[in-house]
């Protein structure tokens, strides 16, 4: 039965990563001024990657687990997502001109 519990934990982790990625990606798009020519799927990918890298950096800095809300980790994730949205927007703009 422990194998099933591990699989359910993994599914829950994946679903949680998708939800957090969607929120962080959406917040990043709201912060970046102007219209971004990127799909919501790409926004989700940028948000998930930013969340994972932000968590890794927070763990390396020793601030990933704090009592209450992990504000430093959250700020890192959003800043990385903003950078990701800016990069993707620039790449997409370059492709449309070529």
C-alpha positions in Angstrom: 0.0 0.0 0.0 3.0 2.4 0.5 3.6 2.4 -3.2 0.2 3.8 -3.9 0.7 6.4 -1.2 4.0 7.5 -2.9 2.3 7.7 -6.3 -0.6 9.8 -4.9 2.0 12.1 -3.2 3.7 12.5 -6.6 0.5 13.3 -8.4 -0.4 15.8 -5.7 3.0 17.4 -6.0 2.7 17.6 -9.8 -0.8 19.2 -9.5 0.5 21.6 -6.9 3.4 22.6 -9.2 1.0 23.3 -12.1 -1.3 25.4 -9.9 1.6 27.4 -8.4 3.2 27.8 -11.9 0.0 29.1 -13.3 -0.4 31.7 -10.5 3.2 32.8 -10.6 3.2 33.0 -14.4 0.0 35.0 -14.4 1.3 37.4 -11.8 4.5 37.8 -13.9 2.4 38.7 -16.9 0.5 41.2 -14.9 3.7 42.9 -13.7 5.3 43.1 -17.2 4.0 46.2 -18.9 2.3 46.0 -22.3 0.8 43.1 -24.2 2.7 39.9 -24.3 2.3 37.7 -27.3 2.6 34.4 -25.5 0.0 31.6 -24.9 -1.3 30.7 -21.5 0.4 27.3 -21.9 3.8 29.1 -22.3 2.9 31.2 -19.3 2.3 28.1 -17.3 5.7 26.6 -18.4 7.5 29.9 -17.5 5.7 29.9 -14.1 6.5 26.3 -13.3 10.2 26.7 -14.3 10.5 29.9 -12.3 8.8 28.3 -9.3 11.2 25.3 -9.4 14.3 27.5 -9.9 13.2 30.0 -7.2 12.7 27.1 -4.7 16.1 25.7 -5.5 17.7 29.1 -5.0 15.8 29.6 -1.7 16.9 26.2 -0.5 20.6 27.0 -1.4 20.2 30.3 0.6 18.6 28.5 3.5 15.3 30.5 3.3 13.0 27.9 1.6 11.3 26.8 4.8 10.3 29.5 7.3 7.4 29.8 9.8 4.4 31.2 7.9 4.6 32.4 4.4 8.0 32.0 2.6 8.1 35.5 1.3 11.7 35.4 0.1 11.1 32.2 -1.9 7.9 33.7 -3.3 9.6 36.9 -4.4 12.4 34.9 -6.0 9.9 32.9 -8.0 7.9 35.9 -9.2 11.1 37.8 -10.2 12.3 34.8 -12.1 8.9 34.5 -13.8 9.0 38.2 -14.8 12.5 37.6 -16.3 11.1 34.5 -18.1 8.1 36.4 -19.5 10.4 39.2 -20.7 12.7 36.7 -22.4 9.9 34.8 -24.1 8.2 38.0 -25.2 11.5 39.2 -26.8 12.1 35.9 -28.5 8.5 35.8 -29.8 8.8 39.4 -31.1 12.1 38.5 -32.8 10.5 35.5 -34.6 7.6 37.6 -35.8 9.9 40.1 -37.4 12.1 37.5 -39.1 
